[in-house]
Amino acid sequence: MSLAITHTRIHVGVQAQLITVEVHLGNGLPAFNIVGLPEKAVQESKERVRSALTNCQFDFPARRITVSLAPADLPKEGGGFDLPIAIGILAASQQVSDQHLGNIELIGELALSGDIRPVKGILPIAIGCAKDHKQLFLPVANQDEAKLVNDLSCYPSQHLLEVTAHLNNVDKIAVSECTPFPDIAPASYPDLADIKGQPHAKRALTIAAAGNHSMLMSGPPGSGKSMLAKRLPGLLPPLTDEQALETAAIHSISTQSFKTAHWKLPPFRHPHHSASAAALVGGGSIPRPGEISLAHNGILFLDELTEFDRHTLDVLREPLENGSISISRVARKTEYPACF
């Protein structure tokens, strides 16, 4: 039977949607087609997969290859489909055993040599995989994020040959056990004790930090407003495990990426006054989190507030009241937390 099914995930907002990758080898002129609303990076995976399989000394089937990414009405993006597509082709051509494919999920971008490159958004994917009690094959560079998730069996892989050897029961990959939540990293924020004087401003900062209040400081240039504001996150308590995981998931799917060294540190975002409304609240054809979501459970510092565009400041009203932002586009609607 020239049909193989593998599984992977993509992030929709801060959630992970299961994607079924169906690979069929049919008769006819040799062709390689991907269906299921793939965007450009997913379509280009055809050439990466072809070169990776060839350079790893596998036989690339000279048949009509059809790859279906289900559900078909959900747009697919990113290079993480390379690994499940490659394993699907090898399983359909009986070069890799499909015995365990139903219990595993795969994600990773393939280099032309077969090396597995990291992808973004691993943390929500690992959380979703753990909830469904599946094993996750992922790039080595992403294992630190995945290890933050409890009850997840993840197999960090550096090369396509490692994955195929594991599936063929030739050489097993060692399971990367989840680690307890890391200890709090040394606070990297400036200390309020560095400031001499300004007792009233320090008292106001302390009250704002204790009660999660917003704060407006005005005064002549050089009076220490920005210096005081940059020390506000140092007064906040460490994030709880739940808050830290939620904040890390938002950074994981963004272009900022998540750094485990910042675990439990309240985020501090400092956008320039020329930032657009979309940069603050998020947006794009495939909605991305903006500065207010990246500041979730932390501080959003708007320096030179009067220089911001009036419309840009007005879009902050609803997130300040609701603690979340809903971004609606023609293709999809996404909600991100924004309690800052």
N, C-alpha and C positions, 0 to 999 in steps of 0.2 A: 504493500500500500504506500503510494508516494504522497502521503499527507502526514504532517507533523504539526503539533500544537505546543507552543511555549507561552510563557506569561511574563509580563513586565508591568510597570506602572508609570503613570505620569501624574504630576501634581496639578490639581485644579484648585486654585486658591491655596490654602494651607492643608488641603486634604489630598489623598492619593487615590487616583482612579485606576482600577485594575484594567489592563489591556491584554486581550488575547491575540497572540500572533499566530496566524494560521499560514502554513507554507505548503503549497501544492506543486508537485512536479508533474506537468502534463505533456502530452505529445504535441508535436508541431514544431515550427521553426523556433530556434533558441531565442528566448526573450526573458526579460526580468522586469516585472511590473509590481508596484506597490500601490494598494488601494486602501481607502479608509481615511480620507482627508489628510494626507501627509503634507507637511509644509516642506520648504526647500531643503532644509538640513536632513530631513527624513528621506526625501527622494534621493539625495546624494549618497545615502548609505549604501546604495546598490554598488557603487564603484569601490567604496571602502571595504565592503564585505567580499566582493569578488577578489580584490587584490590580497586581502588578508588570508582567505582560504587558499589561494594559489601559492602565496609565499610560505604558508605552513604545510605545503606538500599534500593538501587535500585535493581530491578530484572535484572540480567545479562542474556540476551536471550541465551538459549541453542540451537542455530541455526547456520547455516553456515554464518558467518559474513565476508563480503568482503568490504574493504575500498580502494577506488581508489583516488589517489592524482593526479589531472590533473593541468597542462599538464604533460603527462606521460614521456616525454623525458627530463624533467628537474630534475637533482638530488635534492633530498630533504634531509635536515639535521636539527639537533637540536631537542629539546624537546618541542617546541612550538605547535606541532600538537596534543598534548594530549587533550587539552580542546576542540577543534573542533571535534575530533574523538569521545570523550565521549558524547558531546551534539548530535552528529549525531546518535550514537547508541540509545540514549534515545528518540530522535525524531522518529527514524525508528520503535522503539518498542512502540511508543505512550505513553511514560511516561513523555514527555515534548512536549509542543505545538510547532509546526513548523510554526506558523502563521507569525512570524517576522524574520525568519532565512534568508530571502532574502535580508534584509536591514542591517544586522549586520555582523561583522567579529570578530573572536575569536582567541586569542593566549594565550598560557600559558602552563607551565609544571605542571603536577599533581603529588602531593605526594600520597603515598598509602592511606593516610587518607582522601584525597579529597582536601587538601590545594592546592592553586595555587601558584606556585613558579615563580620568575621572569625569564625572558629570555633576551638575548642580542639582539641588533639591533632594538629596539622599535622605535627609532626616524624615520628612513626611512619608516617603516611600518605605523606609524601614519600619515606621510606626504602623502603616497599613499592612505590611507583610507580617509583622508580629501578631496583629489582631486576627489574621486569617491562618496563623500557625503554619506559615510556609518558610522554606529555607531561601536565603537570598544570596545570589552570586553577584558580587559587585567589585569595582576596582579597588586595588590596595589603598590608593590615595584617599578613598572615601570611608575607610573602615573606622576612623576615629569618630566620625559622626554617627555611624550606624551602631557603634558599641554603646552609645548612650541609651539605647532602647532596651528595656528589659524583655526577657523571654524571646529573644531573636537569635536564631542560628544563622550567622552570616559567614560566607566563605570568600575572603578577599583573594582576588586573582590578579596576577600581573600579566598573564599572556593567555591567548586563546587555547594554546596547547594544554595549559594547566586545567582548564575547564573540561576539555574533551577527555583528558586522561582520567579525571575524576568521574565523569559520567560513564566511561567505559570500564570503571573499576580497576584501572591500571595503577594510578598513583593518586591517592586521596589528598584533598586539600584540608589542612588543619582548620577546625572550626575556631572562629574568633569569638570568644566568650564576651558577653556584655560586661562592662565594668560598672561598679557603683558610680553614682554621680560624682564627678570630680570635685575635689576640694576647691574652695573659693580662691581664685587667683588673687595675688596681691593687687590691691586697688591701684589702678593706673590713673585715677583722677587726682587733680591737684587738691591739696588740703586747705581747708578754711583757715587753719591756724597760721598759714603763711601771710595772711593779711593783717596789717596793723591798723587799729582804729576801726571806723565804720561800725560801731556797736549796734546801731539801729538797723542797718542793712543786714548784719549777721543774724539779729534776732528775727527779722522778717524771713530770711532764708530758712532758718530752723523751723519756723512755724509752717512755711510752705512745704518743707520736706516731711514734717510730721503729719500734716493733714492732706497731702496730695493736692495742694492748691496751686493754681496758676499764679503768676507773679509778674507785675509790670514795674520796671525800674526806669526812672527818667532823671536826667541831670546833665550838667555840662560835660563836654569831652574831657577824659582823663580823670574822672572822679572815681573810677573803679567798677563801673557797672558790669562790663564784660568779664573782668577778672573775678568778680563775685559770682556771676552766673555760671561760669565754668567750674565752680567749686560746689554747686548745688548737688550734682549726682553723687559726690563723695559723702553727702549726708544721708543718702537714702539707704535703707536696710538692704541686705542681699536678697536677691529674688528667691522665691521658693522653688522647689524642684519642678512643680507644675508650670510656674511662670517662666522659669528658665528654659524649659522644653518648648513652650509656646513661642517665646521670643527667638529661640534658636531655629525653629522651623521657618519663621518668617525670613530670617536672614539667609537660611539655606536655599530658599527658592529665588532669592533676589540676586542681583549682580554683585552684591557686597560679599557674599559667602559668609559662612559661620566659622568663627575661630574658637576652638575649645578652650583657649587661654582666657577668653572673656566669659566663661561659664559663670552664671549667677551675678554678673556685673550688670546693673541697670544700664541700658543703652543711652547714649548721648548723641543726638543728631544736631548738626549745626549747618543748615542750608544757607547758601548765599542769598542776599536779598533779590537777586535777579532770577531766582528759581520760579518756574511757572507753576500754575495751579495743578497741572498734571504731575509735575515732579513732587509736589507735596502730598496729594491725595492718592496718586497712582493712576495708571491708565495704560494705554496702548491697545492695539488690535487684540492681543492676548493680554488681559489686564495683569499688570505687575504692581507689587506693593510700592507705595510712595514713602516719603519721609515720615509721615505721621504713623504709618504702620511699622516702619523700622524703629521708631521711637516708642513702640508699645512697651508698657511697663517701665518706661524711663522718661527722659527729658527731651523735649523739642525746644531748642534755643533759637529764637529769631532775633538775631542781632540787627541793630539799625531798623527797628520795626517800621518806622515811618517811611522807609525807602521801599518797602514791599508794595506790590500792586494792590489796589483796593479789591479787585476781584479775587486775587490770590488769598487775601485774608478772609474774605467772606466765605470761601469754601470750607473754612475750618469750623464754622458754627455747628453744623450737624455732627461731625465727628466728636467735637468737644462735649456735646450733649449725650450722644448715643454710645460713645466708646467703641464705635466700629464705623467702617466706611464701605458702602456698597457701590461697586463700579459696574455699570451696565454698558455693554457693547452689543452690536448686532449679533455677533457669534455666540456670546455667552455673558453671563452675569456672575460676578465674583464678589464675595464679601471678605474683607480682611479686618482683623481686630485693630483698634487704634485708640487705646486708652493711655494717653500720655499727659 
